[in-house]
Amino acid sequence: MAKLFIEDLKLEGKRVLIRVDFNVPLDDNLNVTDDTRIRESLRTIKYVIDHGGKAVLMSHLGRPKGVTEKLRMKPVGERLSQLLNKPVKTLSECIGEEIKKEVMAMSNGDVILLENLRFHAEEEKNNPEFATELASLGDIYINDAFGTAHRAHASTEGVTKYFQQCACGYLLKKEIDYLDKALKSPERPYIAIIGGAKISGKIDVITSLLEKVDTLLIGGGMAYTFFKAMGYEIGKSIVEMDKIDMAKNILAQAKSKLVLPLDVVIADDITPDAKTQVVSVDNIPADKAGADIGIKTIDLFIEKIKTAKMVVWNGPVGVFEMEPFANGTNSIAKALAASNAITIVGGGDSVAAVNKFNLSDKISHISTGGGASLEFLEGKKLPGIEALTDK
């Protein structure tokens, strides 16, 4: 997927409109509590200003319905200023004549952060007039926000119609390169690990990956819907009754490629101080709930991972936020970190798990977009990427 790249551009003296993903968590005092997404775009921002460009940054924050004081971009701008070690001017709007004046007055190397795009409903509606207003703030457009690339919004897709040059930044290019390889030319043996609570949000990616991987390991809450489809007692475990037939179809289609847990960790209730025991998957009591994979499954999954040359992981294999049910996800994360394979972790909860266990620097690539990475691996075209200029 050859798209125009930031290094292909002449930036000196240009207003460079950059879509970043600064949708970061804030505490009650409006301090940024996790600046990972800001840090991920630093390379692109620095490249622009180091090459004499004027960086005009735009992002959304949260899901506001109109102007929402606690979702203003100012705290994000302050954190960015600290990371860049230079002033960042955060504006109180993202469109309008006053904003244009501020942008036109920029000097080479300056950085401006626009106000929250989603204060305007037109952003998510991909309104052409709103996109035109945004486009008027730049000479060149760069998308470095993979987390929103699967949405055809004004700042990701609509705006591109008004530029001759629309390029990807470093973060977006890295995402494309890794996920494209996983989709089109994976190293083999190629293993995928899919977890999380529900099958429903991941049916397409499971179906897509089954055609491409050598082995697909299933964990998390979704496993119990498969067990129910196999006729097993699952007790009080999470299940999607309306997806039983779908699970049966996947089982029939997958044959030996699909590997389900052998044993699970069960408890009366899923609580931080739960008393647990491990049982085989065909021996779950009717009054218990499963919430993690057991030790036999962990050993099996680790053996599979050891043989792999590429591993994609999306979704935890247990309720890892609670200590009694964290061992499975922790063990998977450690196995990936110790692996010699190309390892790709996508999805918010998987990334949170890797970060929780301080293993992020041992993973080849951690995707910044859960929904976007899933859709990419499903083989869908992402509007925010498709809209960029082809090389």
Phi, psi and omega in degrees: 000092186268102178249152177305138186242152183309324182288349178277354190258150169263116191253346187301127178076001183267145169277116185252108180276116186243122173273112177251168176247088179258032178280078187252156180285141176240145176273185184296337179266011178063035172262142177291123183264342176214110185261019183307313184293328177292313180300324184296335180260001182301320183299318179294314181298315181296322180299317181298309185286329178291338179257022172080014177273168177249113187272114176251106187263140177223141182204165168256167176212115180070201181232067183288152170250088187083188182296126181229114189304319184283358178244025174286157186277355187305312179298327179292317178298322179295319179292320178299319179301318178297317183290324179278342184059042176201159182296140172234122181270117178263122183271161184267004176211171177242350176220168177115166185297321180296323180292318178300318179299316179299316182291318181294337181273000182294148171258161177304134179091354178284157177230128175237139174246122179285161177291161182315117182301326185278007167292344177250121179300336182296337180299304183287339177277356182055045182292126184300321180294319178295318178298320179297318178299315179297315183299331182293349182271357183221159172262332182225148179243135175232131174256122176232024185245080182298327183299341179244008185292341179273005179247133176271076180259170182300322185276349182249328183235310184301318184296333185294339182292345186251014179234146173280328181237116177235114188238165174264147174274184184297317182295312182297320180297318179299317178299312181299314184299312182292312184288327176297320178295317179297328183277320191249328183216061184290151170287147181236147003296140183247120183239139173242142175241119181241124179230205183099174188284322192233146172288325192308319181279354187232013180301313183297319181288325176297313180298316180295314183292328179301332179282342189246326186275165173272327179215139177238113180267131182247132176218190178076188183299331182297337181300328185288333174292322175295317180298320178298320179296334179272359177091010181278152168287129180241006177059229182265014182294155178299140180207148174249096185299329182282359180246011181299313180297322178297318178298320178298318179297318179296318179299319180292321183286325189285328184053234187277353182290328185274125180243115180261161178302150176266326181216160183221157175269125182240160178203166176296316181218153180272089181227161182297338180246027183295144170272127188243162168213162180250131178227159174290156188293342178262016183223036179278122179295152184294338182257012181242162178235140177271141183215008176196163174277150182273179187293323178296321178292318178303312180299317180297312181298319180296320178299319177297315181298322181299332182275347190280152170252345173214134179227130172248130181234125177224111175102132179293158182261006177197179178279074191292344179293340180251130187307318182297342185238023184261347189298320182297309181295319177301314181295320177297314180300316179295321180295320177295318181297326181272352185285153173269003183280164166287121184244128182236121179247124181230151179102135186306313184290323178295317179296318179300321179295314179299318179292321180300321182266012175054046183241008188300327182284353180259001181259137183301313182210127175251116183287140180270001182226109181294302181296320181293318181293323177299312182295323177299313182290339174285349181090010179282152175276130180266121186306319182293336177269316180302327185286347181286158183290131176286148176285000000 
